[in-house]
Amino acid sequence: MRMLAFGIEWGELVLIFCALVFFGLWLWALVDCLAKEPSEGNTKVVWCLVIIFVPCLVGVLLYFTIRRPQREREAQAAKPNPDLRNRNG
């Protein structure tokens, strides 16, 4: 294979790039969980543990496909409906 700068080959460069992408997704999921999960109950703790300890990107994918949409639906349901509030009915 052809060497790039600093003795790095293309295959190594691809692995480094993938590792950085995976780390970025993992960090994004962890920060999102810590910042936006409600503090009541154990939900925040459980999802942080899942993100940290489930291997590879499985924990991150579980969080983004299961919990995050569920949390957004819960937040949407908790918002007051402005149409119902303005009726004098």
ABEGO torsion letter per residue (X at the ends): XBBBBGGBBAAAAAAAAAAAAAAAAAAAAAAAAAAABBABEAAAAAAAAAAAABBEAAAAAAAAAAAAAAAAAAAAAABBBAAAAABAX
